[in-house]
Amino acid sequence: MHLSMHRVFCNLFLSCFLLANTINLLDMARSLVLIKGMLADYLQSLIDEKQGFEFSWKCSFCDDRHSGNLLKKVSTVSAGLQVSGLKTGLTLLDAQQDNFAIVQLSVKRKPDIEATQLCRDLDIIYIQVKLEAQDDFESLKLKLAIPGFVGTCFNPLCLKCGRHLHRTIMTVIGGVCYQCRRPMKVAAVQAGMSRDNTCAGPENFTTEELKLARSRGVTIDLVFSKTRQQRFLANVCPSCKAFVGEHYLFTDYICAGNNYKREDLHVGFYCDHCSSLQYQ
């Protein structure tokens, strides 16, 4: 008798537990539908008012950081549509009402490979936002501005290996001369192993990069190094004519912990994969 009553109570407790969980799941589902609708309405209001929505992300294909206006080519935002069998959180349509981008609210931490490939095949931007239990409209709006994964890279492909190229960045730094302590600008190019170094000085600049650096106020002249017994182009102080070699360019300016003003300029692309092969 006691055993039977115990089983009855256990079954009753289990039924109540399952019912409570079912109600919680239904509440979460209703809340998510409501939040999706709010996000769609918010983005649509920005479009109607001719405003943009800036977003940025660390690219999984080229490791660069991309940014832009998500709504630049979008005219309509809808919630809960399906794209080729894929149920989306938000669907962004262009002026021709073609699918331009989709936003997936996912509990997955890793990118959805199948969804990413589907969108790449359809030439649709795939954006995946990590969904957590405590998320609300405001938190998801912030996550959309810095999404965890975007299945699109805007950099061109390498003609040799087919991988996405990396940006070549010239950094111009407004510092001081190590010798006379007067203002001195220096320039360096970061292009991985494509320049035999992670940070290359003027001796490895292209003709266009030399013109650009000089147009930004950097003095670059031909110098002679007694240590190397060579002549080469280097960053030169306009006041005392002291020059900065590759080593000190990196340690005293690029990586130095100072408050020097920096300007990063996009000057081209390079293939990290093809460049690294020559060192294997």
N, C-alpha and C positions, 0 to 999 in steps of 0.2 A: 504493500500500500504506500509506504513512504517512498519507495523507489519510483513508483508510478507518478506520484505527485511531483517528485524531483524532476522527472523527465518532462512533465507538463510545464513546470515553471521554466525549465531550460529552453524548451521550444518556444514558449511565450516570450522569453527574453530575447532569443535569437530573432524571432519575427519582428519584435519592436525595434531591435537594432538595425535589421535590414531595412525596415520601413523608414527609420530616421535617416539612414544613409541615402536611401532613394530620394527622400524629400530634399536632402542637402544637395544631391547631385542635380535634381531638377531645378532647385533655386540657383545653383551655380550656372546651369545651362541658360536659364532665363536671364540672369545677370549678364552673361557673356553676349547673348543676343542683343540686349539693351545697349551694352557698351559698344559693340560693333556698329550699331545704328547711330550712336552718338558720335563715334569717330568719323563715320561716313558723312554725317550732317555737318560736322566741324570742317572737314576738308572741303566739302562742297561749298560751304559758306565762304571759305577763303578763295575758291575759284570764282564764285559769283562776285566777290568784292575785288577781283583781280589782284589778289595777294598770293605770295608763294609760301611754300613750306620747305625750309632748308633742312636737309638731312646729310649725315656723313657716316662713313663706315670704314673699317680696316678691311681691305680687299683680301680675300682668301686666295686669289689667283696671282696677284703681283706683289702683295704685301704693302702696296702704297695705301695712302688714305685718300679716298675719293669723297667728294661732296658736291651738292648741287640742289636745284629746286625740284622737288618731287613732282610738283604740279605744273611744271613748265609746259608740257604737251597734253595735259589732262583737261577734259571738259566735264566729265561725269564720274562720280564715285558712288558705288553701290556696295551694300553689305550682303554677305551670304550667297553670292552667285556661284555657279559651277563653271569651270573652264576645262573643257575636254575631260570631264569626269572628276576633276579635282575641285572639291568644295573649298572655297576661299573665305578668308576673313573679310577682306575688302578687295574689290575689283576696281581698277582705275582705267577708264576708257578715254581714248583720244577724241578729237573732233569728228572723226569718221565712225565713232562708236566701236572701234576695234580695241581689243585688249592691249593695254599699254604696260600695266604692271599689276601684280597682285601682292597683297599683304596677308601672310599667314600667321595667325596667332597660335603658337604651338607650345606644348609642354616639353617638347624635345629640346635637349641642350645642344645636340649636334644638328647640322643642316640635314634637311630631308633630301636625300640624293635623288630619289625618283621625281619629286616635285621640281627640284632644281633642273634636272635634265629635260623634263617636259617643257618647262618655261624657256630653256635655252633653245630647244628645237622649234618652239613657236615664236621665238624672238620676243619674249615677254620678260620684263624685269621681275625677278622673284625676290621678295623681301620676307625674311622670317624673324618674327619677334617672339622672344621667350615669354611664355605666359605662366604666371604664378598665381597662387590662390588669393594673395592679398592685393592683386592688381585691380585698379579701378580706371576710370576714364582718364584722369590726370596722369597717372603713372604710365599707362600705355601710350599716351600722347608723347611723353618724354622718351619712351623706349623707341617709338617710331622715328624720332629725330636722330637717334643713334642706334640703329638696329644691330642685332648681334650677327646677322648674316644677310648678305645680298648676293644673289647668284649671278651677278653681272660684273664684268670688268670693262672699263671704258678705254683701257690702253690697247694699242694695236697688237697684232700677233707677229711673232718672229717668222720671217720668211723661210728660215732654215729648219727650225724644230717645231714650229707651230704653237709654242707657249706664249703667254702674255708677256710683253716687254715691261721693263721697269722704267720709271722716270729718271732721267739724268737731271740732277739738281745742282745749280751753282749757288753757293752761299757767299754773299758779300758781307763782310764784317767791318764795322766802323770802330777800330780800336786805337791803340797808341803804339808808337815805335818803341821797341825794347831798348834802343840806344839813347835817343834824344827825348823820349817821352812826349813827343808832339803827336797830334792826330795823324793816323795812318789807316787807310783802308786796305784790306787784303781780300782776295778771292780764292775759292777752292771749289773743285767739282767733285761731287759724290756720285760715282757710277760703278760701284762694286769693283769686281776684278777686271772689268772691261778696260780699265786704265792701269792695270798692273798694281792697283792700290785701292784702298777704300776711300781715300781722300787725295785727289791729285791737285798739284799746284799748276801755275801757268805754263811750265815747260811741257805739260801734257794737254794743254787746251787746244781746241780747234781754232781756226781763224775766226769763225763767228763768235766763239766764246771769248776770245781776246778782245774783240770789238765791243761785246756786251759789257765785260768787266770794266774796260776803260770808260765806257759811256756812263758807268755808275760811279766814276771818280776814283777808280783803282789805278795806281801808277804801276805799270808793268814794263820792265826794261831788261835788256840783255846784261847779265852779270857774269863775273868770273869767280869761281870757287877755288881757293888754294887747296882745300881739303880734297876735292874731287878732281882738281886740275882740268876743269871743264867750264865752258861757257853755256849758259842756259837762261831762259826767261824766268823771272821771279817777281814776287811782290816787293816793291821798293818804296822806302820812305821818301816822300816828296821833299822833305826838309833836309835830312842828313845823308840821304842816298844809301842807308843801310838796307840790306835785303833780308828777306825771311826765307830760309830753306824749307824743304818738305817736312822735315822732322818737327821743327819749331812752329811751322804753320799749323800742324795738327795739335801739338801739345799746348801752345801758348794762345791759340786763337779758336780753333774749332772745338776742342774739348776743355778749354780752360773754364774754371768756374768764375766767370765775371759777368758784368752787366753790359757788355758791348752790344750795340744795336746790330741786329742781323736781318738780312733780306734774302729769302730763298726764291730762286728764279728757275722755272722749268725751261731747260735748254735742249731737250730731246729725249731719246729712249735708248735703252741697251738691253741685251738679253743676258740675264744672270746665268742661265743654264749653259748657253754656248760659251760664255766667257770663262766659266769654271772648268770646262772640259780641257782647256789648254794647260791647266795646272795638274791634271790627273796623270 
